Structures are given as C-alpha cells and as structure tokens.
Amino acid sequence: MSVYILFDLDGTLTDPKEGITRCVQYALSKFGIQTECEALTRFIGPPLAESFERFYGLSRAESERAVAYYRERFTDTGIFENRVIDGIPALLDTISDAGAKLALATSKPQVFAERILNKYGLSKPFSVIVGSELDGRRTDKAEVVAAALQMLGAEDKRKALMVGDRRHDIIGAHKNGIRACGVTFGYSEPGELESCGADRIADSVETLRDVLIGFCRTTEL
C-alpha cells in the first residue's frame, strides 16, 4: 500500500535561521528599518511578501521590492547559511524504505529548494519537489500542496499526509483534504499548531519517525 508524505523544508528538514534572518535584515535596511536578527524568526515559513506586509506594514509594491532585496543576499550567500536538522537524513531514508512516496512541498522558490536539497544530500528520497515560482506564483501553501499531490498521483487523500512546522502547512493540507502532522522543533509559536487544527503534533524527530512509520503501516495517526 503506497502512502504519500509531503514535507515542508524550512524548520522541518533544515534550520535556515541564520540565512533567512540575515537576508530579511538586509532587505529591511533598504527601507531604513534596523532590526536584530533574533526578532525576525517569524519570517521562517510563511511567504516572504506576506510577512513583510504583515509584520512591517509595507505596501504590496514595497513588499515585492523587499523580496527582491532579500534575494540579492540570499541567492549566493543566505541560501547556504543553513543546516540539516539532526536525524532528518535517516528519517527520510527510513520512511522511503517503508514504501512511502515523498514530496517536498515548500513556499520557498523551487529553484532554491532544489539547490538546498542537492547541497545537503537530501534529494534522493524525494519523488517530487514543488515550490513557488520566482515571479510570485504558487506561494500559497494550499497551491503548493495541490501541485505536489497531483504530481505524486495521490488520488486517495486518506493515504496522504503533510508534515510541517507552521500553520500554513496545516491549513494548506486541510484545504486539500489531507491530514497534517505539525512539528514543534521548527519555528511555530506556542499554540500555533494546535490552534489551526493539526491532526498530530511531534515534538522531536524521533517522535515524528514513529508517527510516520505508523502512518505507512496503517494510514492512521
């Protein structure tokens, strides 16, 4: 019995805190806004333009400029100010060996996501890699999840599960009629995953492994 497991990237497979916060700091400085990196972790996960608008009151046009500034630093430097979360490579191999088909489903531009997976040797277990487009298309997590499910050929939604650390992952999964497991070792705020209705929450990579092995065997959470 094939099951389909979709993974978020930032805060779920890798810890991109240094790169993302430094690049956001750089972008905000272009608008005369000086902020410490520690105050910018809430940018990890959600679409960037949305976060610039929500957290700093930038207009849509300003937010698009901020994203462009962000990418000036991110493209060659910030992208690799990153690290793989301990235990994730073994987890991916174990779940893949258990018969699951894996997809990466991230709001990060797909071209960057592919480079990160290749850099850190995480590409092999994934059958499908889906991200947003550099021109701003497919940034909504529900659209990303929908595209990943279609590419996987996952017609039976009961056999599909999304794994992520932010509310966007949970909401995007539920909009597509699949269940979602939230992880608290990423960048969710206290109560965030519970409040958006995560079907299961894992507080460690070890717990996540047990949840996913159980899902592979029974499709139950």
C-alpha positions in Angstrom: 0.0 0.0 0.0 1.6 3.3 -1.1 1.3 6.3 1.1 2.3 9.8 0.3 4.1 12.1 2.7 4.7 15.7 1.9 7.4 17.6 3.8 7.9 21.3 4.3 11.5 22.5 4.1 12.4 25.4 6.4 12.1 24.5 10.1 11.1 20.9 9.2 14.1 19.4 7.3 16.6 22.2 7.7 17.2 25.1 10.1 17.6 28.2 7.9 17.5 30.7 10.7 20.9 32.4 10.1 20.4 32.8 6.3 16.7 33.9 6.4 17.0 36.4 9.2 20.2 38.0 7.8 18.6 38.3 4.4 15.4 39.8 5.9 17.6 42.2 8.0 19.4 43.2 4.8 16.1 43.8 2.9 14.6 45.9 5.8 17.7 48.1 5.9 16.9 49.2 2.4 13.8 50.8 3.9 15.7 52.4 6.8 14.4 49.7 9.2 17.1 48.4 11.6 16.2 45.1 13.4 18.1 42.4 15.2 18.1 39.0 13.6 16.6 37.4 16.7 13.4 39.4 16.1 13.0 38.0 12.5 12.5 34.3 13.1 8.7 34.7 12.4 9.7 35.1 8.7 10.7 31.5 8.6 8.0 29.5 6.9 5.4 31.9 5.5 5.6 33.6 2.1 8.0 36.5 2.3 5.9 39.2 0.7 3.1 38.3 3.1 5.4 38.6 6.1 6.9 42.0 5.0 3.3 43.4 4.8 2.1 41.8 8.0 5.0 42.5 10.3 6.3 45.8 9.0 3.3 47.4 7.2 4.9 47.5 3.8 2.6 48.0 0.9 2.3 45.3 -1.7 4.7 47.2 -4.1 7.2 47.7 -1.2 6.9 44.1 -0.2 7.8 43.0 -3.7 10.8 45.3 -3.6 11.8 43.9 -0.2 11.7 40.3 -1.6 14.0 41.4 -4.4 16.4 42.9 -1.9 16.2 39.7 0.1 17.1 37.6 -2.9 20.1 39.8 -3.6 21.8 38.4 -0.5 20.0 35.0 -0.4 20.8 33.7 -3.9 24.5 33.0 -3.3 25.1 33.6 0.4 22.0 33.2 2.6 20.8 30.1 0.9 23.7 28.1 2.4 23.6 29.7 5.9 21.6 26.7 6.8 22.0 23.3 8.4 20.2 19.9 8.3 18.2 19.2 11.4 19.7 16.3 13.3 18.2 12.9 12.4 16.4 14.1 9.3 18.5 12.2 6.7 18.0 8.9 8.5 14.3 9.7 8.9 13.8 10.3 5.2 15.6 7.1 4.3 13.6 5.1 6.8 10.2 6.4 5.6 11.2 5.9 1.9 12.4 2.4 2.6 9.0 1.7 4.3 7.3 2.3 1.0 6.2 5.9 1.2 6.4 8.2 -1.8 7.9 11.5 -0.6 7.4 15.0 -1.9 8.9 18.3 -0.9 6.2 21.0 -0.6 7.6 24.4 0.2 6.7 28.0 -0.3 10.3 28.7 -1.0 11.1 29.2 -4.7 11.6 25.8 -6.2 14.9 26.7 -7.7 16.3 27.5 -4.3 14.8 24.4 -2.7 16.4 22.1 -5.2 19.8 23.7 -4.6 19.4 23.3 -0.9 18.4 19.6 -1.1 21.3 18.9 -3.5 23.8 20.8 -1.3 22.9 18.8 1.8 22.4 15.4 0.1 18.7 15.3 0.7 17.3 14.9 -2.8 17.4 11.2 -3.3 14.4 10.1 -1.2 12.1 12.6 -2.9 10.0 11.6 -5.9 8.6 15.2 -6.3 9.9 18.6 -5.4 7.4 21.5 -5.5 8.0 25.1 -4.6 6.9 28.6 -5.6 8.0 30.5 -8.7 10.3 33.4 -8.6 7.7 35.6 -10.2 5.4 35.2 -7.2 3.2 32.4 -8.5 2.3 29.4 -6.3 3.3 31.0 -3.0 0.1 29.9 -1.2 0.8 26.6 0.6 -2.5 25.2 -0.5 -1.4 25.6 -4.1 1.9 24.0 -3.4 0.3 21.0 -1.7 -2.2 20.6 -4.5 0.6 20.6 -7.1 2.6 18.0 -5.1 -0.4 15.7 -4.7 -1.1 15.9 -8.4 2.5 15.1 -9.3 2.5 12.2 -6.9 -0.7 10.8 -8.3 -2.2 10.7 -4.8 -5.8 10.2 -5.6 -6.8 8.7 -2.3 -6.4 11.6 0.1 -6.6 9.2 3.1 -3.2 8.0 2.2 -1.5 11.4 2.1 0.0 13.4 5.0 1.7 16.8 5.2 4.5 17.4 7.7 5.4 21.0 8.6 6.2 23.4 11.4 3.9 26.4 10.7 0.2 27.0 10.5 0.5 27.5 6.7 1.4 23.8 6.4 -1.6 22.6 8.4 -4.0 24.9 6.7 -2.7 24.1 3.2 -3.0 20.4 3.9 -6.6 20.7 5.2 -7.7 22.8 2.2 -6.6 19.9 0.0 -8.5 17.3 2.1 -5.4 15.7 3.6 -4.2 15.4 7.2 -1.2 17.2 8.7 1.4 16.5 11.4 2.9 19.6 12.9 6.4 19.6 14.3 7.5 21.8 17.3 11.2 21.5 16.7 10.8 24.2 14.0 9.6 27.8 14.3 6.0 27.5 15.3 4.8 29.9 18.0 3.3 28.4 21.2 -0.1 27.0 20.5 0.1 27.8 16.8 -0.2 24.2 15.5 -3.0 23.3 18.0 -5.0 26.4 17.1 -5.1 25.6 13.4 -6.1 22.0 14.0 -3.0 19.9 13.4 -4.1 16.2 13.3 -1.0 15.2 15.2 2.0 17.0 16.7 5.5 15.7 17.1 8.0 17.3 19.5 11.1 15.6 18.2 12.5 13.9 15.1 12.3 10.6 16.9 8.6 11.1 17.7 8.0 12.1 14.1 9.7 8.9 12.9 7.3 6.8 15.0 4.3 8.7 13.7 5.3 8.3 10.1 6.1 4.6 10.4 2.7 4.1 11.9 1.1 6.0 9.1 3.0 4.0 6.5 1.6 0.8 8.0 -2.0 1.8 8.8 -2.7 5.4 7.4 -3.7 6.2 11.0 -2.4 9.0 13.2 
